[in-house]
C-alpha cells in the first residue's frame, strides 16, 4: 500500500508510526492494545458497504461437536438465528 503524505512527520515520530493518524488517513477503524502491543486496522467502511447493503451475512464454516463442518451458505433459503457471544 502506498500512502502519499505531504509531510512524513504527520505520521512518523521517534516512537514509530502514529497508528491513530494512519487509521484516520485511511478511514479505517483501529483496535489498539498498547499493553499487549497489538493493533488491528479494520476494513474501510466504503469497502464494507456492498456487503452491508446486501443484508447477507458473510459465509463461514464451523465444526459441530463431532467435527463435521457446517457452513452458513448450507442454510440458504431457511431461517437462521445467529448468536454471537463474547465474555468481554
Residue pairs with C-beta under 8 A, 6 or more apart in sequence:
3 22
3 25
3 26
5 11
10 18
10 21
10 25
11 17
11 18
11 21
11 22
11 25
12 18
19 30
19 32
19 39
19 41
20 30
20 32
22 30
22 41
23 29
23 30
23 41
26 41
26 44
27 44
27 45
27 46
28 41
28 42
28 43
28 44
29 41
29 42
30 39
30 40
30 41
30 42
31 39
31 40
31 42
32 38
32 39
32 40
33 39
51 58
57 72
57 82
58 72
59 71
59 72
59 73
60 71
60 72
61 69
61 70
61 71
61 72
62 69
62 70
63 69
63 70
64 70
72 80
72 82
